[in-house]
Every structure is written in C-alpha cells, then in structure tokens.
Amino acid sequence: MKHLNYTRHQGFSLIELFIALAVGLGLLSGVLSVFVSMKTTTKETSTYGELQENGRFALSVLSDDLLRQDFWGDYVGTFDLANLNGAALSAPGNDCQGDGINNATFPVAAGHFRALWGETAASANPMGCFATSASAKTGSDILQLKRVISSPVLPADISADNYYLITNIGDGELFDGGDTVPSVDNSQIWEYQHHVYYVTEQVQGTISVPVLMQGRLTNSMTFSPIIDGIEMIRFMYGVDTTDDGIVNAFISADNMTEALWNNATNSNILAVKIYVLARSVLPDNKYTNSNTYQLGDIQFVPNDNFRRLLFSSTVTLFNARVDSW
C-alpha cells in the first residue's frame, strides 16, 4: 500500500496581515507626504517666479519711461507754448488733465507745462479720462509724463493718427499728423507722446485681479492693461531745493507743492524712487500674508491669502536740468 505524503502550507496569520498593512500604509503615507510637499513647493516656486517676472517687467517699463520724460529731440530750450512756433493744438479726444493750469496733453499759454506729474488716487477718475470699467485703485499712485519718442521719423512715415514735434536746437512746433508738416530749418520730426500709468481692478472669472494700466496718445488717449498682478505703485520724487544739483529730499505725490511740480523757486525734480507691489493672481488658502510692505513713506499690511513681492528702484532724470541753457 502506498502512502500519500501531504505538505501542509501555512498562510499569514491575522496579526502578520495587520502588521503588513500597517507597514504598507506607513510607506504610502510617506510617499503621499513627499508628493504633496513637492507639489506645494512647485506651486510656491511657480507663484514667486510669476511675481518676479511681473514685478520686474513693471519696474522696467516705468523706469524706461521716466528716463526719457521731458525729452524733446534736438530742442534744448524750455518746452512751453511761448517758446514754440505756431498756435496751441486742440486737445485730443479723451484728454487726461492733471492738477495745475497747464497739465493736459499739450502746452497752453498759461503757467508752467508739466512734463512730469503724479498723484495718489483718491477717487475713481481723478484725471477725467479713465473708463468706468477701469477705475483707479484708491491708495495707489498715478504717474503722468510727456516726451517725444526717442527715434526721429521720416516725413513719409508720419501717421494721421499721431501727433509730432518738428524741431531743431532752437525752434520747434507741434502738429497733428493729419495736417501739413510745418517748415523748420535743419529740423527732425519726432512722435509726441503722453503716457499715464495707474492700477485698476479687473474681474477675471470669480476673482478680482489688480492690473497695471497704460494710457497712450494716438488721436485720443487710449488705455490698455499691460501687466497683471500689479497691486500698487508708488513714487517718491527726489527734489533739489537749493539748486546745487543734489537731491535734498524724496517727497511723495501727496506732499508735493505747486512750486515743486513747476520747478519753481530754483527747485528741480532730479530723481524718482519707484515702488511696485506685485500680487499673486490666485489666493492660497493654506497661506496667510501678514507681512508689512514699506512703499516709500507708507506701509501696507494685507492680512489675506495672496503672496506678494515688493520691488523698488531709483531713476535719475537726465533731462531734469536742461530746461534752459
């Protein structure tokens, strides 16, 4: 008789199963923790990268424009209607009017023509040219400047949609691109520009996004958003009150006087400090921002869920001391 030998196979006990499950859950928890941490870090890095890009771009745009404010091509005299040929130009459509009696797009026969001016927005439309759908963010600054584009244009390239300055060293005349070009000896032609910068809030989906706006002169003042996520801009104006070519104080637009804006009483605005506060477009509910941001002479404490970066730079105004020679 043959005997069959049976091999007995023993499985895992209940205790061993629980131990294996516990070890597996621990490993899975660790992997998930690393994954969530990496995802959070990647999101934060991406957000700060976007803030860096937006803030530096805004700072570059404002700096480049300030460097060229009050530039009038070959003309080296004081830029006002009394020293230019021809009559005053009619105001363009949707003209932006800053404070002062001579602070619109073109110079008029009264007061000092302001090529640089600013204010802190206290209302939705302080200059009379902002659309209702793009009102100014109160507490943020407005910057207005006038100049000509740095490269001269040929007569064949003149557009009826723009305004121009034809000038030599001592004479100049403003004209509409749709009109006959004035005659000025040994002259060049430059496109005339009037720029306005301010911050507005735009609704994008279910959130409100701060946006830096730029106003630009064609046959009228037209505005367009240029950079998302710019929450606040502020400027401190470096003033020389002793006419020695040295900045004595940096003053906010709130505290600038008529005489300082007009470069009167031997004063000149020689430099501008720029502050740009960039904000993330989307909030992060796992993050609370209670930082203090110092923008010149004011502090901003948000206490919300948006990430921010503050940028600043100082621009020397190279055309500030060449009003007359």
C-alpha positions, 0 to 999 in steps of 0.5 A, spaced: 500 500 500 502 506 498 502 512 502 500 519 500 505 524 503 501 531 504 505 538 505 501 542 509 502 550 507 501 555 512 498 562 510 499 569 514 496 569 520 491 575 522 496 579 526 502 578 520 496 581 515 495 587 520 502 588 521 503 588 513 498 593 512 500 597 517 507 597 514 504 598 507 500 604 509 506 607 513 510 607 506 504 610 502 503 615 507 510 617 506 510 617 499 503 621 499 507 626 504 513 627 499 508 628 493 504 633 496 510 637 499 513 637 492 507 639 489 506 645 494 513 647 493 512 647 485 506 651 486 510 656 491 516 656 486 511 657 480 507 663 484 514 667 486 517 666 479 510 669 476 511 675 481 518 676 479 517 676 472 511 681 473 514 685 478 520 686 474 517 687 467 513 693 471 519 696 474 522 696 467 517 699 463 516 705 468 523 706 469 524 706 461 519 711 461 521 716 466 528 716 463 526 719 457 520 724 460 521 731 458 525 729 452 524 733 446 529 731 440 534 736 438 530 742 442 534 744 448 530 750 450 524 750 455 518 746 452 512 751 453 507 754 448 511 761 448 517 758 446 514 754 440 512 756 433 505 756 431 498 756 435 496 751 441 493 744 438 486 742 440 486 737 445 485 730 443 479 726 444 479 723 451 484 728 454 487 726 461 488 733 465 492 733 471 492 738 477 495 745 475 493 750 469 497 747 464 497 739 465 493 736 459 496 733 453 499 739 450 502 746 452 497 752 453 499 759 454 498 759 461 503 757 467 508 752 467 507 745 462 508 739 466 512 734 463 512 730 469 506 729 474 503 724 479 498 723 484 495 718 489 488 716 487 483 718 491 477 717 487 475 713 481 477 718 475 481 723 478 484 725 471 477 725 467 479 720 462 479 713 465 473 708 463 468 706 468 470 699 467 477 701 469 477 705 475 483 707 479 485 703 485 484 708 491 491 708 495 495 707 489 499 712 485 498 715 478 504 717 474 503 722 468 509 724 463 510 727 456 516 726 451 517 725 444 519 718 442 526 717 442 527 715 434 526 721 429 521 719 423 521 720 416 516 725 413 513 719 409 512 715 415 508 720 419 501 717 421 494 721 421 493 718 427 499 721 431 501 727 433 509 730 432 514 735 434 518 738 428 524 741 431 531 743 431 536 746 437 532 752 437 525 752 434 520 747 434 512 746 433 507 741 434 502 738 429 497 733 428 499 728 423 493 729 419 495 736 417 501 739 413 508 738 416 510 745 418 517 748 415 523 748 420 530 749 418 535 743 419 529 740 423 527 732 425 520 730 426 519 726 432 512 722 435 509 726 441 507 722 446 503 722 453 503 716 457 499 715 464 500 709 468 495 707 474 492 700 477 485 698 476 481 692 478 479 687 473 474 681 474 477 675 471 472 669 472 470 669 480 476 673 482 478 680 482 485 681 479 489 688 480 492 690 473 497 695 471 494 700 466 497 704 460 494 710 457 497 712 450 496 718 445 494 716 438 488 721 436 485 720 443 488 717 449 487 710 449 488 705 455 490 698 455 492 693 461 499 691 460 501 687 466 497 683 471 498 682 478 500 689 479 497 691 486 500 698 487 505 703 485 508 708 488 513 714 487 517 718 491 520 724 487 527 726 489 527 734 489 533 739 489 531 745 493 537 749 493 539 748 486 546 745 487 544 739 483 543 734 489 537 731 491 535 734 498 529 730 499 524 724 496 517 727 497 511 723 495 505 725 490 501 727 496 506 732 499 508 735 493 507 743 492 505 747 486 512 750 486 515 743 486 511 740 480 513 747 476 520 747 478 519 753 481 523 757 486 530 754 483 527 747 485 528 741 480 525 734 480 532 730 479 530 723 481 524 718 482 524 712 487 519 707 484 515 702 488 511 696 485 507 691 489 506 685 485 500 680 487 499 673 486 493 672 481 490 666 485 489 666 493 492 660 497 488 658 502 493 654 506 497 661 506 496 667 510 500 674 508 501 678 514 507 681 512 508 689 512 510 692 505 514 699 506 512 703 499 516 709 500 513 713 506 507 708 507 506 701 509 501 696 507 499 690 511 494 685 507 492 680 512 489 675 506 491 669 502 495 672 496 503 672 496 506 678 494 513 681 492 515 688 493 520 691 488 523 698 488 528 702 484 531 709 483 531 713 476 535 719 475 532 724 470 537 726 465 533 731 462 531 734 469 536 740 468 536 742 461 530 746 461 534 752 459 541 753 457 
